[in-house]
Amino acid sequence: MRSSTGFLLASGLASQALAAKLIASHFSGPVYTLDLTLANATSGTLKVTGQTSGCGRIPSWITIDKASNSVYCFDESWYGSGVLAQFAADDEAILTPKASAPTLGNSVFGALYGGDDDKSFVITAEYSPSTITTYKLPLSASSKPVQKLSWTMAQPGPRPDRQDKPHPHGAFLDPTKTFLVVPDLGADLTRIFKINKATGELTACPTAASLPGDGPRHGEFLETEAGLRYYSLNEVASSVGMYNVTYGADGGCLALDLVQTLSTFGDRKGTTTEKAAELRIAGEYLYASNRNDQKFGKEQDSLAIFKLNKADGSMTFQELTNSYGYYPRPFQVNAAGTYVAIGGQTTANVAIVARDAATGKLGPLVANIDLPPRGTYGGEDGLSAVLWYE
């Protein structure tokens, strides 16, 4: 077994700054600022240095724009109305409510796009209304949607309990920032839109199908030697799909072609009680979070690690590693590639895990903090999001 000293040297952690800040949200309402202080590269502490409210009743997702010291928060309230909130961050990443706009609620994701700076509009994905909605920035109490698109299905998908109707669950900019891809968990497809940067208007392109019962939820792009690839985290099937990306001539549509799908459990398929949540790419490695596999003991779920072939982007499953929490919904690798912040949804904890940037392996638990109240099994409660503020 590799020693902690060996892990330290191989991952370049010795030169890592010994402090960092994170932003986390809880389904019960609070949005937190967290400070990570390291005694050394593999041992540290997390503490709450700031707490605010203002993101409605059920904060579900956060987006950080460090350039403008802004944090955007999206409300999943399913009571017929919600809030889209903007917070200003000071030098210590302490958040102050800056602006908010009313929404229809049930927003599970949000992202900035459009304009000369690619940050002039914001898109939200509404799970149960089967809609996406766009707003112009800056926000105000009188903000109105720029555009709202909705969908229906003629019949349920292969998993009627999860795929009763369309359920958009994200919105991801391509590297040119001229297209948005929207994974639809309920309809087993990824919707693709061309962006009018001046007006924020979205024009639909042909959709890209996943495998039946996949339930796409989250995604990321990666440039390879053979061209651009898009990776889809599929919640219902607990799998990751890799798509080749092409662009139409003369400003035509972006297209996705599915070429590989692997289980987030390696040599077995996920069960109906297991649910993949997010994926992240760091260097030549892809990580995916698995909820409710309890691979490492009671309330200790896993993260899957895949090696990405730098030539063509194809995936090879490597191993499962401990997430140090139950229902790991959100996670993110820091910019240096040396730590991973993992949010346990049900255990309502944030775990910091060391990462070896050379091998992609995740190492020891460096720090952990509980942010009560903890969630309930299968409930939409507990910790909802965590991101590095950098």
N, C-alpha and C positions, 0 to 999 in steps of 0.2 A: 504494500500500500504506500502511496506517495505521502511523504511527510508534509505537514503544514508549511514547513520552510521551503520544500521543493515546489509546492503549489504557489507560494508567494513569489519565488524567483521566476518560475515559468510564465506566470500570468502578468508579470510586470507591476505587481501591486505595490512594490516598495516605493515607487515614485508617485503613487496615487495620493492626492490631497487627502488629509485625514479628517475631512468634514464634508458633508453634503446635505442638501435639503430636498424634501419630497413634499408633494401635495397628495392628500388622500381624501376620499369622500365616503360617507356612510349613508346607507339607505334610510336611516332614521332622521337625516337632515343636516348634520354638521359637515363642514369642510375643514380639514386640518392642515396645518403646516407642521412637518416633522423635521427634526434635526438628527442626522446620523453623525455621531462622533466616534472615531476609531482610536482605540488604544494602540492597536497595530493593525496590520492588513487583514487579519482574520478574527479580530475580536473588537466589538464596539457596543454602543448603546444607541437606542432610539428614544427620543422624547418629544412630546407635543410642545411646540412653542407658540402655536396660534390656533384659534378655533373661531369659525364664523358660521353664520347661517345666511339665508337669502336665496338658496337654490330650490325653492319650493318644498314640497312635502317629501319627495323620494328622489334625492340626487342619485343618478345612475352612471354618469359618465363625465369626465373632465377632459378639456383640451387646453394645452398651455401654449401661449405665444410669448416666448421669452423676450423677443425683440421689443415688444411693447409692454413688457411686464404685466401681461394680462393672463387671467385664468378664466376659461369659459366652463360653465357647469350646466348640465342638462337634466331636467326633471322628468322622472318616469311616472309621475302621478297618474293614476288611472281613474281619477274622479271627474273627468270631463274637461279639465283645464290644468295647465302647468306653467312652468317658468323657464325661461332661458336667461341665465344670469352671467354677468361679467364682473370679475373681481380685479382690483388693482393690487399688485404685489410691490412691497417696498424692498429695500436692500436686504432685509432678512427673510424675504418671501412671506411676510405676514400679509394676509389678505384683507382688503376692505371692499365691501360692496360698492360697485361703481355704476352699474346700469342693469336693467332687467326688462324683459319683454314678455307679454303673455303668450302662451302657446296652447295648443289643444291637448297637451299632455301625452303621456306614454312614450316619451322620447327615450330611446335606449342608446343613442349614439349621436355625436355631432362633430362637424369638421368645418374648418375655414377654407374658402376657395374664392376664385374670381377677382376681378379688378387688376390694376397694374401691379399690385403687390401680392396677388393671390390670397389676400386676406380681407377682401371687401364685403364678402357675403358669408353666411353660415348656413349649413344644411343640417337638418335633424331627421332621424329615422324613427318613425312611430310604429311600434311592434304590432299592437292589436288593431289600430285603425287601418293598417295596411297602407301607410302613406309615407311619403317624404315631403318635407316642407323647407322652403328657403326664406331667409330674411336678409335684409341689407344692414350692414354695420355703418355707424355705431347703433347700438340698441337704445331704445327708450320705451317708456310705458305706452306710447302710441304706435310702436312698431307693428306693422302688419305683414303677413306673408307676401313674399314676392311671387311665389309659385307653390302650388300643392298638387302632387300627383298621387293617385290612389289606384289600387288594383283589386281584382276579385279572381276567384278560381271556380271553374265549373264543378269540380269535385275535390275532395281531400286528397292529399298525397299519400305515399306508402306508410307514413306514421301519422294516422289521423289525430292522435293525441297531441302531436306537435305541429302537424302540417294541415290544420283544418282550413286555413286560408293563407294568403301571402303574409309574410312577416319580415319586412325589411329590417336588417340588423346592423347596418354600417354604411359608410360612404368614404371611399378611399381615392385620393388623387393619384393619377398616373404621374410618372416622372416629368412629363411635359407640362403638367398642370392644366391641360386642356380637356381632360376627361375625368369623370367620376364613375367608379364602379360601386354598385350597391348590392351586396349579398342578400338574397332573399331566402331565409331559412324555411319558410312555409312552401314556397313555390319551386324549390330545388333548382334555382337558377341565379345567375348574377346579371343584374340590370346594368346597362352601360349608357352613359349620357355624355354628350358633347356640351362643353361650357361656352356660353357667350360671356366673355370676361367683362364686357362693358355693362351688361344688364343683369348678369347673374342667371339668366334663363338657361334651363337645361333642355336639350333636345334628345329624345330617345334614339339610341342605336339598337341594332339587333341584340337580343339577349344571348347569354352563354349558358348552356345547360350543364348541371352537375350530374352525378350518378343519382338514380332514384333513391330517395331516402337519405341523401347526404345532409341536407339542411345547412347550407353555407351561412356563416356568421361573421367571420373576421378575415382580413386579408392584408397582404403586403406585396410590393413589387421588388424585383431584384434584376439588375443588369448582369448578364453572363457573357462569356466570350461568343456564344452562339446567338445572342439576342436577349430581348427583355422577357422575363418570366413573371407570372402572377401566381401567388400561393394562396389558396383558400382554406381556412380552418372550417371544417364541417362539424357542427355541434351534434346533430342528431346521429350521424354515423360514427362520430369520434374518429375522424380521418383528416388528412391534408391532401388537397388536390393541387397539382402543378399544371399551369396553363401556359402555352406559348402565346406571346402577345404580338400582334401585327397591327399596322396602321394602314388605312386605306389611302390610295393616291389622292393628291390634290385636296388635302384636308378632309378626307373621308373618315369613317368611323374606326375606332379601336375595336379589335376583335380578339376573343379569347378562345383557344383551342385546348381542351383537356387532354393531357398526354400521360399523366401518372397520378395514381391515388394510393396512399399508404395509410394504414391504421396508426393512430396515436398510441397504440399498445403493442406495436411491433408484430408479433407472430399471432395475435388474436384480434378478433373484432370487438368493438365495444358492446356492452349490454344496454338494454333499454333504460337502466337506472344510472348509467354513466353518461356524462355530457362534457365534451371538449368545450373550451371557452375562448381562448385567444391564442394567436401565434405571434412570434417576434423573430426577426432575423438579425443576427449579429455576425459580421464576417462571413465565414463559410458554413455557418450553423443556423439551423432553424429550431425554435423551441415552441412547444404547444402545451397548454395546461389541460389536465384531465380532472374533472370533478367527480367525486364519489367512487373512485376505484379503491381507496384506502390501501394502496399498494405497500405502504411503509408502516402500517399499523392503524389503530383506531384514529380516525380523523386526521390521517396523514396521507394526503393524495399526492399525485405525481405530476412532474413535468417530463414530457418526451423530448429527446434530443435527436435531430436528424443532421447528417452531414450533407452539404450541398456540393455537387460536382461543379467546380468553377468553370468548366468548359460549357456544359449545357444546362446546368441548374437542376439536374435530376437528384432525387433524394435517396439517401440510405439511412434506414433507422439505426440509431446507435444504442440508446438505452433509456430507461426511466430513472428519474432521480427525485429525491424527496422535495416536495414543495413547502413542507413545514406548516401546513395548514389544511383546513377542510373546505372543499369547494373553491379551489384557487381560480377565481374569476379573472382578475386583472394581474398582469405582471409586465415588467419592462427591464431591459438591459440598459445600464447607464452608458453614456457616450463613450467613455474610455473602454468599455467592454469588460470591466473587471468585477462588476457586481450586478446582481439581479434583485430587484424589489418585487416581492410576490405578495399579493393580497389574498388572504383566505376569506372568502365570502361568509361562510357560516361561522367559522371561528373568530371572525372579525379581528384579524391580526395582520400586521405587515411584517414579513420576514425578509431580511437581507442575507443573500447567499453569495459567497465568493465565486468568481468565474475565472477559469483559466482561458485567456484570450487566444492562446496558441492551439489548445486542443478542443476548446469548446466545452470542456467538462465543468460541471458545477461542483463546488467543494463544500466546505463546512458552513454551518449557520453562523453568521457574523453578529447579527443583532435581531431582536424581535420585540414587538410591542403589541399589546392588545388594545383595541379601540371599542369598548363595549357600547351598546349591548350586542352580544353575539347573536347570530341569526338562528333560525329554526331550520330543521332538515327540509331541503327542497323549497324553502321560502325565499321570497324576494325581499330579503332583509340582511343585516350584517354589513360587511364592508363592500363597497361598490366599485371603487377605482383607486389606483395609486400610480403616480408618475414621478420621475425625477424632475426637479425644477432646475434645469440647466440648459 
